[in-house]
Amino acid sequence: MMVMIGASILSADFGHLAEEVKKAEEAGVDFIHVDIMDGHFVPNLSIGIGTARYVRSITKLPVDVHLMVENPEMFINKFEGIEMITFHIETCKFPFRLINMIKEHGSKPIVALNPSTPLDTIEYILGEVYAVLIMTVEPGFSGQKFIKPMIKKIDNLKHKISKEDYDTKIFVDGGINTETASLAVNAGADTLIAASAIYGKEDVKKAVEDLRKSAIISRIG
């Protein structure tokens, strides 16, 4: 089964966003990843709801909105037509309620965990979500270095999913490049999200091809 690759627009040129999204489409990514930060849960501000809606309107690819915000339940109904909505377990008091809200909205729920957040925080919702997003950097900024101990976390999550016979996917986001992509995939990742490894390269198409090649080699190996 081929590993999916999502292009995070966090490192894109926002002055030419339509062109940047088109580049990723033509390069063969599987979806567009949109980070929304509130300056409270993470120490940064990013794009707003309107930009996420704009991205949805200009691409035929699925869109994943990553809510790095406090009180994520306030935002769910703002994203009409968004295929995937990612929330952080660290911000959620009532995860089952939020998951149901996302499903009723017609989107796939994904739960994200910061690097220091243990897997047992999602034990009881693991079978209720479409995917788990393992953050392999501290969230908030693009271009950070991959935190190597997260390989063990991905591997442990893969074993938990297999043991319970769930079909939950494993997404990995943060510091993904041609070297770390292979580490994440070998540990059990199904999907890789990359920002600077795609938009930080002059040739976006080649950057995606290189990531894809690294992931395929790892999965075969």
Secondary structure, DSSP 8 states (H G I E B T S, - for coil): ---EEEEEGGGS-GGGHHHHHHHHHHHT-SEEEEEEEBSSSSS-B---HHHHHHHHHH-SS-EEEEEESSSGGGTGGG-TT-SEEEEEGGG-S-HHHHHHHHHHTT-EEEEEE-TTS-GGGGTTTTTTSSEEEEESS-TT-SS----TTHHHHHHHHHHHHHHHT---EEEEESS-SHHHHHHHHHHT-SEEEESHHHHTSS-HHHHHHHHHHHHHHHHH-
